[in-house]
Amino acid sequence: MAEPAREHTVGVVGGGIIGLAVAREITRRRPGTNVLVLEKEDRLAAHQTGHNSGVVHAGIYYRPGSLKAELCARGRELIRAYCLEHDLPYVECGKLVVAVDPDELGRLDDLERTATANGVPGLRRIGSDEIGEIEPHATGLAALHSPRTAITDYAAIARQLAQEVEAAGGVVRLSTTVTDVSRSGRGSRVQVVTAGEVHHVDHLVLCAGLQADRLGRRVDGEREPRIVPFRGEYLEVVGAKRDLVRGMVYPVPDPRYPFLGVHFTRRVDGSLEVGPNAVLALDREGYGVRPGLRLADAAATLAHPGFWRMARTHWRTGAREVRGSLSTRAYLRFAQRYVTGIGPDDVVRAGAGVRAQAVARDGSLVDDFVVVSGNGVTSVRNAPSPAATSSLAIAAYVVDRMALPGPA
């Protein structure tokens, strides 16, 4: 039999950086509010937050006027200040976005206009000679240099946010899986069911990442957009070759996709990674070196009409990504266009991340952040990269749209 209902004012589902940032923002705006964070894993930042590249994006890629552009710009400054305040890693190692073929120069022009409109600090267009001055082992025809693009440790930030929530009187519950969410009508409290417990909250915020569509559907019945998971695999450069890249070297991205292409990224621990690619994941939470299979996840993807429409349009790109996943040599063939000195013998397979990418029923990839709020529930339905960069700004955006009791 379930335990008696426990009363909390605001519940947050998800112990990643978005959920914890929202919980902290609530405690800051409404001191004394009871906040309960529910995380199904036995640790914080166990999913997307703990499996990304650690990049603090400057706002180069995002459509001007979009939520991504707005919240990335604000979030970048907030994350920087937060890391300085709490003595967390934050290194402005800079990024080069490099064009290696003449047919990429037009796309680089478009990217420069986007980055300029988004106010990317210190952005410069440089030629091939200056590429070598910034990254001596990189090659290309031209590049955009973003000196303020940084790296950090998002899992460490998430843990610090949790400490603040608890210091303000909030509760962070680990190993607590939400099995059901319901509400009986307008104005009623929201019922959140976990194993052996029932919680009633005045407002619920769903920051469920890879499970966002499943939990959101329990509340509002909306089946779209669906999460189609994409696995991003990394290689780690070993030995002396890890010093061939000082900061970050990126390709010019294909504007048809929200993915940024395989790139070289310095990490705050001094390591150098290559990746990620983007292959369909058959396990929403499969982070091992080799792909996993979870039948329920695979079936959900294959049952979605939007997946098949997307696949028919982009199957050639998907096949290329699969080749890279199966062969380290094929994976590096693309990366070596930018840094020729790092080959298959210089890398080992590292971990992987899984991107929660929302896909509409018509097969289009949902590019912007999607936050839906109403009748006591706010659901973060789509928050892919640069969500970690934008996390503190996303939290403010979410709380702005909540009806919280008490004085501001």
C-alpha positions in Angstrom: 0.0 0.0 0.0 1.3 3.5 -0.9 2.4 5.7 1.9 0.3 8.7 2.9 0.5 11.7 0.5 3.3 14.1 1.2 2.6 17.8 0.5 5.1 19.8 -1.5 4.5 23.1 -3.3 6.7 22.6 -6.4 8.0 19.3 -7.8 10.7 19.0 -10.4 11.3 15.8 -12.2 14.8 15.3 -13.4 18.2 15.7 -11.6 20.1 17.0 -14.6 21.4 20.5 -15.0 18.0 21.9 -16.3 15.9 20.4 -13.5 18.4 21.5 -10.8 18.7 25.0 -12.3 14.9 25.3 -12.2 14.8 24.2 -8.6 17.5 26.6 -7.6 15.7 29.5 -9.5 12.5 28.8 -7.6 14.3 28.9 -4.2 15.9 32.2 -5.1 12.7 33.8 -6.3 10.4 32.5 -3.7 12.3 31.8 -0.5 10.5 29.4 1.7 8.8 27.5 -1.2 8.9 23.8 -0.7 10.8 22.3 -3.6 11.2 18.6 -4.3 13.5 17.2 -7.0 12.9 13.6 -8.1 15.7 11.8 -9.9 15.4 8.2 -10.9 19.2 7.5 -10.9 21.4 7.0 -7.8 23.4 10.1 -8.8 22.9 13.5 -10.3 23.7 14.4 -13.9 23.5 10.8 -15.0 22.2 11.4 -18.5 22.7 14.2 -21.0 24.4 16.5 -18.5 27.1 14.0 -17.6 27.7 12.8 -21.2 28.2 15.9 -23.3 31.4 17.6 -24.5 31.5 20.3 -21.8 31.4 23.1 -24.3 30.0 26.5 -23.3 28.7 27.7 -26.6 29.0 31.3 -27.6 25.9 31.4 -29.9 27.4 31.0 -33.4 24.8 28.6 -34.8 21.3 29.5 -33.7 18.7 31.3 -35.7 18.5 35.0 -34.6 15.4 35.6 -32.6 15.0 32.0 -31.6 14.8 30.8 -28.0 18.1 29.0 -28.5 19.8 32.3 -29.6 18.3 34.3 -26.8 18.9 31.9 -24.0 22.3 30.8 -25.1 23.6 34.3 -25.1 22.2 35.0 -21.6 23.1 31.5 -20.3 26.7 31.8 -21.4 27.2 34.8 -19.2 25.3 33.3 -16.3 27.3 30.0 -16.4 30.6 31.9 -16.6 29.6 34.0 -13.5 28.4 30.9 -11.7 31.6 29.0 -12.3 33.7 32.0 -11.1 31.5 32.4 -8.0 31.8 28.8 -7.0 35.4 28.1 -8.2 34.2 25.6 -10.8 36.3 24.9 -14.0 35.8 27.4 -16.8 38.4 27.8 -19.5 38.0 30.1 -22.5 40.1 28.0 -24.9 38.4 29.3 -28.0 36.9 27.7 -31.1 37.7 27.6 -34.8 34.9 26.8 -37.2 36.9 25.8 -40.3 35.9 25.7 -44.0 38.2 23.2 -45.9 36.4 23.2 -49.3 35.4 26.2 -51.5 31.8 25.1 -51.5 31.7 25.6 -47.7 32.7 29.3 -47.9 29.1 30.4 -48.6 27.9 28.5 -45.6 30.7 30.1 -43.5 29.4 33.5 -44.7 25.9 32.6 -43.6 27.2 31.4 -40.2 29.2 34.6 -39.8 26.0 36.7 -40.3 24.1 34.5 -37.8 26.9 34.8 -35.2 27.2 38.5 -35.6 23.4 38.9 -35.3 23.6 36.9 -32.0 26.3 39.1 -30.6 29.0 36.4 -30.3 31.8 38.2 -28.4 35.1 38.7 -30.1 34.1 36.8 -33.3 36.5 37.2 -36.2 36.7 35.9 -39.8 40.3 34.7 -40.5 42.2 33.3 -43.4 44.3 30.1 -43.7 47.5 31.8 -42.3 45.8 32.8 -39.1 44.2 29.4 -38.7 47.8 28.1 -38.2 48.6 30.8 -35.7 45.7 29.8 -33.5 45.8 26.1 -34.1 49.2 25.2 -35.6 48.1 21.7 -36.7 44.8 22.7 -38.2 44.3 23.3 -41.9 41.6 25.1 -43.9 40.7 27.9 -46.4 39.0 30.2 -43.9 37.5 30.1 -40.4 35.5 31.9 -37.8 37.4 32.3 -34.6 35.3 32.5 -31.4 37.8 33.3 -28.6 35.2 33.3 -25.8 33.9 29.8 -26.5 34.7 27.9 -23.3 34.8 24.5 -21.7 33.5 23.5 -18.2 32.3 20.5 -16.2 28.5 20.5 -16.3 28.2 17.6 -13.9 30.1 19.6 -11.3 27.8 22.6 -11.9 24.7 20.3 -11.4 26.1 19.1 -8.1 26.7 22.6 -6.9 23.1 23.6 -7.9 21.8 20.7 -5.9 23.7 21.9 -2.8 22.1 25.3 -3.2 18.6 23.8 -3.4 19.2 21.7 -0.3 20.7 24.6 1.6 17.6 26.6 0.8 15.4 23.9 2.4 14.6 21.9 -0.8 14.8 18.1 -1.0 16.7 16.2 -3.7 15.6 12.6 -3.9 17.8 10.1 -5.8 16.8 6.6 -6.9 13.2 7.8 -7.2 11.5 6.9 -10.4 8.3 8.7 -11.3 5.8 6.1 -12.5 2.7 8.3 -13.1 1.6 11.9 -13.2 -2.0 13.0 -13.2 -4.4 15.8 -12.4 -8.1 15.7 -12.0 -9.1 19.0 -13.4 -8.3 22.7 -13.7 -7.0 24.2 -10.5 -6.4 20.9 -8.8 -3.0 19.8 -7.4 -0.8 17.5 -9.5 -0.3 14.0 -8.3 3.1 12.5 -8.8 3.5 8.7 -8.1 6.8 7.0 -7.4 7.5 3.6 -6.0 5.5 3.4 -2.7 4.8 7.1 -2.5 2.4 9.7 -3.7 3.3 13.4 -3.8 0.9 16.3 -4.4 2.3 19.5 -5.6 0.9 22.9 -6.6 3.1 23.0 -9.7 5.1 20.4 -11.4 8.1 21.0 -13.8 9.1 18.1 -16.1 12.8 18.2 -17.0 12.9 14.6 -18.1 15.3 14.9 -21.1 15.3 11.6 -22.9 12.0 10.7 -21.3 10.4 14.1 -21.9 7.8 12.9 -24.4 6.7 9.9 -22.3 6.2 11.9 -19.1 4.7 14.9 -20.9 2.1 12.7 -22.6 0.9 11.4 -19.2 0.0 15.0 -18.2 -1.4 16.6 -21.3 -2.0 13.6 -23.7 0.1 15.2 -26.4 2.0 12.6 -28.4 4.0 15.1 -30.4 6.8 15.9 -30.8 8.4 12.6 -30.0 11.9 12.1 -28.8 14.1 10.2 -31.3 17.4 9.5 -29.5 20.7 10.0 -31.4 23.8 8.4 -30.0 27.0 10.6 -30.1 30.2 8.5 -29.9 33.5 10.0 -28.8 37.1 9.0 -29.5 39.9 10.1 -27.1 43.2 11.1 -28.4 46.1 9.4 -26.5 49.8 10.0 -26.1 51.6 13.1 -27.3 49.0 13.7 -30.1 46.6 15.1 -27.5 48.7 18.3 -27.6 48.0 18.9 -31.3 44.8 20.8 -30.6 44.9 23.8 -28.2 41.2 24.5 -27.9 38.4 23.4 -30.3 38.3 22.8 -34.1 34.9 22.4 -35.6 33.6 21.9 -39.2 31.1 24.2 -40.9 27.8 22.5 -40.0 25.3 21.3 -42.5 22.3 23.7 -42.0 19.8 20.9 -42.6 20.7 19.3 -39.2 21.0 20.6 -35.6 24.1 18.5 -35.2 27.5 20.3 -35.4 29.6 17.5 -37.0 32.6 15.6 -35.7 35.0 18.0 -34.0 38.1 18.2 -31.7 37.4 19.4 -28.2 39.7 20.0 -25.3 38.3 19.0 -21.9 38.9 20.7 -18.6 40.9 17.6 -17.4 43.4 18.2 -20.2 42.2 15.4 -22.4 41.3 15.8 -26.1 38.2 14.2 -27.7 37.1 13.7 -31.3 33.3 13.6 -31.8 30.5 13.2 -31.5 28.9 11.6 -34.5 25.1 11.2 -34.7 23.7 7.7 -35.1 20.2 6.5 -34.3 20.2 5.1 -30.7 18.2 1.9 -30.0 18.6 2.5 -26.3 17.7 6.0 -24.9 20.1 5.5 -22.1 22.9 3.5 -23.7 26.2 5.2 -22.9 28.6 2.3 -23.3 31.5 2.1 -25.8 29.3 -0.1 -28.0 25.7 0.6 -28.9 23.0 -1.1 -26.8 19.5 -2.2 -27.5 16.4 -1.6 -25.4 13.4 -3.2 -27.1 10.9 -0.6 -25.7 13.0 2.3 -27.0 13.6 0.8 -30.4 9.9 -0.1 -30.8 8.9 3.5 -29.8 11.1 5.0 -32.4 10.1 2.6 -35.2 6.4 3.1 -34.4 6.7 6.9 -34.9 5.6 8.0 -38.4 7.9 11.1 -38.1 10.9 8.8 -37.8 10.2 7.1 -41.1 9.6 10.4 -42.9 12.9 11.7 -41.5 14.7 8.5 -42.5 13.5 8.7 -46.1 14.8 12.2 -46.4 18.2 11.7 -44.7 19.1 8.1 -45.1 22.3 8.8 -47.0 23.6 11.0 -44.1 22.5 8.3 -41.7 24.4 5.6 -43.6 27.6 7.7 -43.5 27.3 8.1 -39.7 26.8 4.4 -39.2 30.0 3.7 -41.2 31.9 6.0 -38.9 30.4 4.2 -35.9 31.5 0.8 -37.1 35.0 1.9 -38.3 37.4 4.1 -36.4 39.3 4.7 -39.7 36.1 5.9 -41.4 35.2 8.0 -38.4 38.6 9.8 -38.5 38.6 10.3 -42.3 36.3 13.3 -41.9 38.1 14.7 -38.8 41.5 14.5 -40.5 40.4 17.1 -43.0 40.9 19.6 -40.2 43.7 18.1 -38.2 45.7 15.8 -40.4 48.2 14.6 -37.8 45.7 12.5 -35.7 45.1 9.0 -37.1 43.5 5.7 -36.1 46.5 4.7 -34.0 46.3 7.8 -31.9 42.8 7.3 -30.5 40.8 4.9 -28.4 37.0 4.6 -28.2 35.7 6.6 -25.3 32.1 6.9 -24.0 29.0 8.2 -25.7 26.2 10.6 -25.1 22.6 10.3 -26.2 20.9 13.4 -27.6 17.1 13.8 -26.9 16.1 15.1 -30.3 12.4 16.0 -30.7 11.0 15.0 -34.1 7.7 16.2 -35.4 5.1 13.9 -37.0 6.0 15.3 -40.5 9.6 14.1 -40.0 11.2 17.5 -39.3 13.8 17.9 -36.6 12.5 20.3 -34.0 15.3 22.9 -33.8 14.4 25.2 -31.1 13.8 24.8 -27.4 10.2 23.8 -26.6 8.6 24.6 -23.2 4.9 24.0 -22.7 3.1 25.3 -19.6 -0.4 25.2 -18.4 -2.8 24.1 -15.6 -0.1 23.5 -13.0 2.5 21.7 -15.2 5.4 23.0 -17.1 7.1 20.5 -19.5 10.5 21.1 -21.1 9.7 19.1 -24.3 12.8 19.8 -26.3 16.1 21.0 -24.9 19.1 19.7 -26.9 22.4 21.5 -27.2 23.0 24.3 -26.2 20.7 23.5 -23.3 23.6 23.0 -20.8 25.1 26.4 -21.8 21.6 27.9 -21.5 20.6 26.1 -18.4 20.4 29.0 -16.0 18.7 31.1 -18.5 16.2 28.3 -19.4 15.5 28.1 -15.6 14.6 31.8 -15.5 12.4 31.4 -18.6 10.6 28.5 -17.1 10.0 30.1 -13.7 8.8 33.3 -15.5 5.9 31.2 -16.8 4.9 29.6 -13.5 2.3 30.9 -11.1 4.2 30.7 -7.9 2.7 31.7 -4.5 4.2 34.3 -2.3 6.1 37.5 -2.8 8.6 37.9 -5.6 
